C-alpha cells in the first residue's frame, strides 16, 4: 500500500466523512468574522482559524487530525498536518 492509500484509509477509519458536504461542519459557537467580500472565518479560543467559508464557495475545515477542503470548483480534498493530500472525488 502506498502512502496516499494509507493516509486515505486512515482518514476514513476515523469516521469523519459522513456526507459530501463541508457546510455542516461550520462551528456553531466559534467566534467568527466576515470580510468585505462575504468570506467567513471562524476561530477557536486561541484565535486560530478552524473553519473558513470563502466568497468563492471554497470551504476549509480544520479538524483535530486532518483538514477537509472543498474547492470553489467543487472538488473535495483531505489533508493531514504533514502535508499529505488526498482527493476524495
C-alpha positions as semicolon CSV with decimal commas, in nm:
position;residue;x (nm);y (nm);z (nm)
1;X;0,000;0,000;0,000
2;X;0,142;0,341;-0,090
3;X;0,147;0,642;0,143
4;X;-0,160;0,804;-0,013
5;X;-0,369;0,489;0,022
6;X;-0,260;0,454;0,383
7;X;-0,344;0,818;0,451
8;X;-0,686;0,786;0,285
9;X;-0,773;0,468;0,471
10;X;-0,661;0,631;0,795
11;X;-0,887;0,930;0,739
12;X;-1,187;0,715;0,656
13;X;-1,133;0,489;0,956
14;X;-1,186;0,788;1,184
15;X;-1,548;0,805;1,064
16;X;-1,514;1,176;0,990
17;X;-1,662;1,167;0,640
18;X;-2,037;1,136;0,678
19;X;-2,161;1,334;0,379
20;X;-2,042;1,504;0,063
21;X;-2,064;1,849;0,213
22;X;-1,850;2,057;0,443
23;X;-2,122;2,313;0,515
24;X;-2,245;2,107;0,810
25;X;-1,901;2,131;0,968
26;X;-1,943;2,505;1,029
27;X;-1,890;2,567;1,402
28;X;-2,194;2,682;1,598
29;X;-2,028;2,862;1,887
30;X;-1,690;2,966;1,748
31;X;-1,605;3,332;1,712
32;X;-1,628;3,442;1,351
33;X;-1,567;3,742;1,132
34;X;-1,694;3,835;0,790
35;X;-1,469;4,009;0,539
36;X;-1,592;4,276;0,295
37;X;-1,620;4,017;0,016
38;X;-1,851;3,800;0,230
39;X;-1,597;3,535;0,334
40;X;-1,644;3,396;0,687
41;X;-1,361;3,292;0,917
42;X;-1,427;3,102;1,241
43;X;-1,162;3,094;1,513
44;X;-1,110;2,892;1,828
45;X;-1,034;3,033;2,175
46;X;-0,666;3,072;2,077
47;X;-0,754;3,280;1,771
48;X;-0,658;3,003;1,524
49;X;-0,879;2,966;1,217
50;X;-1,071;2,638;1,237
51;X;-1,320;2,692;0,955
52;X;-1,324;2,925;0,655
53;X;-1,602;2,974;0,404
54;X;-1,478;3,189;0,118
55;X;-1,696;3,408;-0,103
56;X;-1,580;3,196;-0,398
57;X;-1,756;2,892;-0,248
58;X;-1,441;2,723;-0,122
59;X;-1,454;2,582;0,232
60;X;-1,166;2,479;0,460
61;X;-1,238;2,290;0,783
62;X;-0,959;2,213;1,030
63;X;-1,028;1,905;1,243
64;X;-0,814;1,751;1,517
65;X;-0,630;1,510;1,283
66;X;-0,694;1,641;0,932
67;X;-0,805;1,928;0,713
68;X;-1,104;1,896;0,481
69;X;-1,133;2,123;0,176
70;X;-1,397;2,187;-0,087
71;X;-1,253;2,395;-0,367
72;X;-1,451;2,664;-0,547
73;X;-1,478;2,415;-0,837
74;X;-1,644;2,155;-0,611
75;X;-1,351;1,916;-0,564
76;X;-1,306;1,760;-0,219
77;X;-0,966;1,705;-0,058
78;X;-0,847;1,565;0,275
79;X;-0,506;1,662;0,412
80;X;-0,302;1,591;0,720
81;X;-0,067;1,816;0,912
82;X;0,234;1,653;0,747
83;X;0,141;1,798;0,408
84;X;-0,012;1,486;0,250
85;X;-0,328;1,540;0,048
86;X;-0,583;1,300;-0,097
87;X;-0,855;1,394;-0,345
88;X;-1,182;1,243;-0,226
89;X;-1,372;1,254;-0,554
